[in-house]
């Protein structure tokens, strides 16, 4: 399966209609509601499987690592899209709860033609 949600959004409905298992190492699909974390698809896309941690677990693991290194301030670069901004909000919230400072996240918009 794909690595990006934008591809998952296109392929998941096709795979679902064909009743073809669709396994992604990282992508999720925004076209349907998908149960995150367990890697098990919802009723909307029962053939979709994501085999990586969900965003909440990724943020928890990152905060755990920051605490392990006893860092009190980190910089965060985020994809300049809805996924990047929602992920940075989640990470910032967990950081605040753990007295870790994240200055304003830095949005990055990759250019494919560069």
C-alpha positions in Angstrom: 0.0 0.0 0.0 0.9 3.7 -0.2 2.9 5.8 2.2 0.7 8.9 1.8 -2.9 9.6 2.8 -3.6 11.3 -0.5 -2.9 8.0 -2.3 -4.8 6.1 0.4 -7.8 8.3 -0.2 -7.8 7.2 -3.9 -7.0 3.5 -3.5 -9.0 2.6 -0.3 -12.5 3.0 -1.9 -11.3 0.9 -5.0 -9.9 -1.8 -2.8 -13.0 -1.8 -0.6 -15.3 -2.1 -3.6 -13.2 -5.0 -5.0 -13.0 -6.6 -1.5 -9.3 -6.5 -1.9 -7.1 -6.3 1.3 -5.3 -2.9 1.3 -2.3 -2.8 3.7 -0.3 0.4 4.2 2.9 0.7 6.1 2.1 4.3 7.1 -0.7 6.0 5.3 -4.2 6.5 6.6 -7.3 7.4 4.6 -9.2 10.6 5.2 -12.0 9.5 2.8 -13.5 7.2 5.4 -13.3 6.8 9.2 -10.6 4.2 10.0 -10.0 2.8 13.5 -6.5 3.9 14.3 -3.9 2.2 16.5 -5.0 -1.4 16.1 -4.5 -1.4 12.4 -8.0 -2.7 11.9 -10.3 -1.0 9.5 -13.7 0.2 10.4 -17.0 -0.8 8.8 -16.5 1.9 6.2 -13.3 0.4 4.9 -13.1 -3.2 6.3 -10.3 -4.2 3.9 -8.0 -1.3 4.9 -5.1 -2.0 7.4 -2.6 0.4 8.7 0.4 -1.3 10.2 2.0 1.5 12.1 1.2 3.5 15.3 -1.5 6.1 15.2 -0.7 9.8 15.7 -1.5 9.8 19.4 0.8 6.9 20.1 3.6 8.5 17.9 3.2 11.7 19.9 3.3 9.8 23.2 6.5 8.0 22.2 8.1 11.3 21.1 7.3 13.0 24.4 8.7 9.9 26.2 11.9 10.2 24.3 12.2 14.0 25.0 11.7 13.2 28.7 14.3 10.4 28.7 16.8 12.9 27.3 15.7 15.5 29.9 15.1 18.1 27.2 12.7 20.9 28.2 12.4 22.6 24.8 12.2 21.1 21.2 11.6 22.5 17.7 9.0 20.9 15.5 8.8 21.0 11.7 5.4 20.0 10.3 4.0 19.3 6.9 2.1 22.4 5.9 -1.2 20.6 5.5 -4.2 19.6 7.6 -2.4 16.4 8.7 0.7 18.2 9.8 -1.1 20.9 11.7 -3.4 18.4 13.5 -0.4 16.3 14.5 1.5 19.3 15.8 -1.5 20.4 17.9 -1.6 16.9 19.4 2.1 16.9 20.1 2.0 20.5 21.5 -0.8 19.5 23.9 1.1 16.5 25.2 4.2 18.6 25.5 2.4 21.3 27.6 1.1 18.5 29.9 4.7 17.4 30.5 6.2 20.9 30.9 8.0 20.7 27.5 8.2 23.9 25.5 7.5 23.8 21.8 7.8 27.2 20.2 5.5 27.8 17.2 5.8 24.7 14.9 7.6 25.5 11.7 5.5 24.5 8.6 7.4 23.0 5.7 6.0 22.7 2.2 8.1 20.4 0.1 8.6 21.3 -3.5 8.7 18.3 -5.7 10.2 20.2 -8.7 13.2 21.5 -6.8 
